[in-house]
Amino acid sequence: MLVRFVAVAVIGVSLLEVGLYVAGNLVHHLPVGMVHCALLTVPLVVGIAMLARSRAVAEWLSEKLDE
């Protein structure tokens, strides 16, 4: 459950960062950099992957903590 919460939090923060970046550029009449947007979406992809593989991540983490 904790792994899913962390994954959703990472996804939410990533969406917030991208939204604030785009909104800030639109307010200041600056072009939106696609490379910057792509870099800001890396945590989004990691969060989605973590959410999809949450059971495997939880088992891996449990094994690492048991050692």
N, C-alpha and C positions, 0 to 999 in steps of 0.2 A: 504494500500500500504506500509506503514511504517513497519507493522508487517511482511510482506513478505520480505522486504529488510533486516530486522534484522535476519529473519530465514535463508536467503541465505548467509548473512555474517557469521553467526554462523557455517553453513555448510562449507563454504569456509575456515574459520580459522581452523576448526577441521581437514579438509583434509590436510591443510598445515602443521599442527602440526604432524599428523601421518606420512606424507611424509618425513618431516625433521628428525623425530626420526628414521625412518627406514633407510633413506639415511645416517644419521650420524653413525648408528651402522654398516652399511655395509662398510663405508669408514674406520672405525676403527677396522674392523674385529671382531666385538662383536656380540653375539647372540641377536636376536630380542626377547624381552620379550613379550610374548602373553598377560600377565596380564596388562602390561604397555600399550600395544596397545589397549586392551579392555577398559581401563580407558580413554585413549585419544579419543575413539570413542563415549563416552557418550554424549558430546555436539553435535556430528553428529546426533545421534538418537533424541535428543531434538530438534534440528533444523528441522529435517524431520517431526517430529510430529507437530511442530509449523507451518511449511509450509502447512501441510495437513489440519490443523485445524485453519488456519489463520483468517477466518471469525469469528469463535467462540471466538478466543483469542482477536480479535479487539473489538468485542461487549462486552466481559467481561471487558477489559481494559477501554472501554468507560464508562461502568456503574460504575466502581470503581472511575474514575476521576470525574464523575458527582456528586458523593456523597459529 
